[in-house]
C-alpha cells in the first residue's frame, strides 16, 4: 500500500539518499559528490517558509519524493515542483503516477488546484508528465544567463 507523507527537514538525510540514488544515474548522471553542495541544494528547497515536501512511503520505506514550494499567486496558491522522483526500483511500475495522484488529492483538499514544474524534453520525465496529463505553456519559456 502506498502512503503520502508530508516531509520536513528532519527527513533530510532520507531525502538526500533517495535523491542522489536517482539523479546520479542515467539519464541524468548528475555529480552530487560534493556533500556540502548537496546539503545546500536540498536545504534550499525544503528549508524555507513556503516549502512543501512530500514522500511516497511503501512498506515503511521512502520510495518517492516531491520537493517543492507554494507560490501565492493572484489566481490562488500553486504548488511548484522543483524535484520529483521515485527510486530506481520503483520506476516503471506505476508508482510515480500513483504518487502524483496522491499529491493532487492532498492539494485539492488544501484548495490548491495548480501544479507547475519544468523538465528536460530529452529525458523520460517529459513523457511521464505528458502521460499524467500535464500541459506545456506555449507562451512561456525558462531563460538563463551564464556569466
C-alpha positions as CSV (number, residue, x, y, z in Angstrom):
1,X,0.0,0.0,0.0
2,X,1.3,3.5,-0.9
3,X,1.1,6.3,1.6
4,X,1.6,10.0,1.1
5,X,3.6,11.8,3.9
6,X,4.5,15.4,4.3
7,X,8.2,15.6,5.0
8,X,10.3,18.2,6.7
9,X,14.0,19.0,7.4
10,X,14.0,16.2,9.9
11,X,13.8,13.8,6.9
12,X,16.7,15.5,5.1
13,X,19.1,12.5,5.1
14,X,16.5,10.1,3.7
15,X,15.7,12.7,1.0
16,X,19.3,13.2,0.1
17,X,19.9,9.4,-0.1
18,X,16.9,8.9,-2.4
19,X,17.7,12.0,-4.5
20,X,21.3,11.0,-5.2
21,X,20.2,7.4,-5.8
22,X,18.1,8.6,-8.7
23,X,19.8,11.6,-10.1
24,X,23.3,10.3,-10.2
25,X,22.2,7.5,-12.6
26,X,21.1,7.5,-16.2
27,X,19.7,9.6,-17.8
28,X,20.7,12.5,-15.6
29,X,24.2,11.5,-14.4
30,X,24.4,14.5,-12.1
31,X,27.5,14.7,-10.0
32,X,26.4,15.2,-6.4
33,X,29.7,14.1,-4.8
34,X,30.1,17.4,-3.1
35,X,28.2,16.7,0.1
36,X,28.1,20.4,1.2
37,X,26.6,21.5,-2.2
38,X,24.0,18.7,-2.0
39,X,23.1,19.7,1.5
40,X,22.7,23.4,0.5
41,X,20.6,22.4,-2.5
42,X,18.2,20.2,-0.6
43,X,18.0,22.6,2.4
44,X,17.4,25.5,0.0
45,X,14.3,23.7,-1.3
46,X,12.9,22.1,1.8
47,X,14.0,24.6,4.4
48,X,12.0,27.7,3.5
49,X,8.8,29.0,4.9
50,X,6.7,28.0,1.8
51,X,8.3,24.7,1.1
52,X,6.1,21.7,0.7
53,X,7.8,18.3,0.5
54,X,6.0,15.0,0.0
55,X,7.3,11.5,0.4
56,X,5.9,8.3,-1.0
57,X,6.0,5.5,1.5
58,X,5.7,1.8,0.7
59,X,6.3,-0.8,3.4
60,X,7.7,1.9,5.8
61,X,10.3,2.9,3.2
62,X,10.7,6.2,1.4
63,X,10.5,5.4,-2.3
64,X,9.5,8.8,-3.8
65,X,10.0,12.5,-3.1
66,X,8.4,15.7,-4.4
67,X,10.4,18.7,-3.3
68,X,8.6,22.0,-4.0
69,X,7.1,25.2,-2.7
70,X,3.9,27.0,-2.6
71,X,3.5,30.2,-4.7
72,X,0.8,32.5,-3.6
73,X,-0.4,33.9,-7.0
74,X,-3.3,36.2,-7.7
75,X,-5.2,33.3,-9.2
76,X,-4.7,31.3,-6.0
77,X,-1.9,29.2,-4.4
78,X,0.1,26.9,-6.7
79,X,2.5,24.1,-6.0
80,X,5.8,24.3,-7.8
81,X,7.7,21.0,-8.0
82,X,11.4,21.6,-8.0
83,X,12.4,17.9,-7.9
84,X,10.3,14.8,-8.3
85,X,11.4,11.2,-8.4
86,X,10.8,7.6,-7.3
87,X,13.5,5.1,-6.6
88,X,15.1,3.3,-9.5
89,X,13.5,0.1,-8.2
90,X,10.0,1.6,-8.2
91,X,10.2,3.2,-11.7
92,X,8.1,1.7,-14.5
93,X,5.6,0.2,-12.0
94,X,3.0,3.0,-11.8
95,X,4.4,4.3,-8.5
96,X,5.2,7.8,-9.9
97,X,1.7,8.2,-11.4
98,X,0.2,6.9,-8.1
99,X,2.4,9.4,-6.2
100,X,1.2,12.3,-8.4
101,X,-2.4,11.3,-7.8
102,X,-1.9,11.3,-4.0
103,X,-0.3,14.7,-4.2
104,X,-3.2,16.1,-6.4
105,X,-5.7,14.7,-3.9
106,X,-3.8,16.4,-1.0
107,X,-3.6,19.7,-2.9
108,X,-7.3,19.7,-3.8
109,X,-8.2,19.3,-0.2
110,X,-5.9,22.2,0.6
111,X,-7.7,24.4,-2.1
112,X,-4.6,24.3,-4.4
113,X,-5.5,23.5,-7.9
114,X,-2.4,24.0,-10.0
115,X,1.0,22.2,-10.2
116,X,3.9,23.8,-12.1
117,X,7.2,22.2,-12.9
118,X,9.8,22.2,-15.6
119,X,11.6,19.3,-17.1
120,X,14.0,18.5,-19.9
121,X,12.3,17.3,-23.1
122,X,15.1,14.8,-23.8
123,X,14.5,12.8,-20.6
124,X,11.9,10.1,-19.8
125,X,10.4,12.6,-17.3
126,X,9.0,14.6,-20.1
127,X,6.9,11.7,-21.4
128,X,6.0,10.7,-17.8
129,X,4.4,14.1,-17.1
130,X,2.7,14.3,-20.5
131,X,1.2,10.8,-19.8
132,X,0.0,12.2,-16.5
133,X,-2.0,15.0,-18.2
134,X,0.5,17.9,-17.7
135,X,0.3,20.5,-20.4
136,X,3.0,22.8,-21.8
137,X,2.8,26.5,-21.5
138,X,3.2,27.7,-25.1
139,X,3.5,31.3,-24.1
140,X,6.3,31.0,-21.5
141,X,9.9,29.9,-21.6
142,X,12.6,29.4,-19.0
143,X,15.5,31.6,-19.6
144,X,19.0,31.6,-18.1
145,X,22.2,33.5,-18.4
146,X,25.7,32.1,-17.7
147,X,28.4,34.6,-16.7
